Amino acid sequence: MKYIYRLNRRDQMTSRDWTHLPLLPSIVDRLGLIDLLRFRAVCKDWNSASFAATAEIKAIPDQEPWCLIYGGNNSECSLITESDGKHTIYIPEMNGATCLASSQGWLLLFREGSMFFFCPLSGAKIDLPGPFPHTAINDHVAVFSAPPTSKDCVVAVVSRTETETLELHMIDRGATAWTEHKLASMVPTKIQYAAHHNGGFYFFDNKSDSMVYMSIEKRELRLGKVRYMKSAKDKSIPLRFSTNSEKENMKKRLGLEDGVQVSICGTVVSCESSADKMVPYENTGVGADDAEGRQIVKAAWFQPRFHRVSQNQSW
């Protein structure tokens, strides 16, 4: 951005490039995430200046995630934060996309047969190789083991087929194609929660207390039953299902009108006093309206983190 100043002589003008001022990095380092987004949106030069000054802003520990409402006919989105209220932002990558998973500030998005990781605050994007085996998304639930910049990142996407078979597609960082795994015996009626813990993926049907487990190392699908802790001595994974009251409280923050249906991807929210809670997947359809004419919007909860990657970052 250049500002032009007029000197005393009428015909003499000079300009100064404010992007190279030494105070810009100091300003960026003191900005919160919302102000940083506004700073980056001023112009391309200020956007570049923010990348040079900011490596990563980590989330405030144990705070509720932010919510991104998207899915309209353009790139306009609504960002809802815990303390700053509702903000309108424009994210072209969300136009026509569906979020399948959210973890540590990264969203796993599906659009036009392809999947990619995306950080909504910085705009960082990492494409997954090859087309996804399914051309359309319908009640798919996904989870990934680590941030996409990690060599340990593995992505798993589970879905049900018309023959009641559970299909799970996986891809490791560095791989060039998806692998398929199937489970046909007594599969859960509907997967509502997904999580990664200690080298394995967990997929839960909370209503029937059934569970599917996939070991990342052995690549074996196993069917199990959810057993709740009876005492502190019981062995368990440090996760719990979010309660109905927590679910309603989170939806109230969206500020949507009555009757609006929300198609939302799940995530895991860190909690200080108890086990981390899993936010459920609520896939109510991907169209603009459901069968009863009620409006459907898409939303994704995510931890407010600012990631950056090089332009040539590959999977």
Secondary structure, 3 states (H helix, E strand, C coil): CEEEEECCCCCCEEEEEHHHCCHHHHHHHCCCHHHHHHHHCCCHHHHHHHHHHCCCECCCCCCCCEEEEECCCCCEEEEEECCCEEEEEECHHHCCCEEEEEECCEEEEEECCEEEEECCCCCCEEECCCCCCCCCCCCCEEEECCCCCCCCCEEEEEEECCCCCEEEEEEECCCCCCEEEEECCCCCCCCCEEEEECCEEEEEECCCCEEEEEECCCCCEEEEECCCCCCCCCCCCCEEECCHHHHHHHHHCCCCCCCCEEEEECEEECCCCCCEEEECCECCCCCCECCCCCEEEEEEEECCCECCCCCCCCC
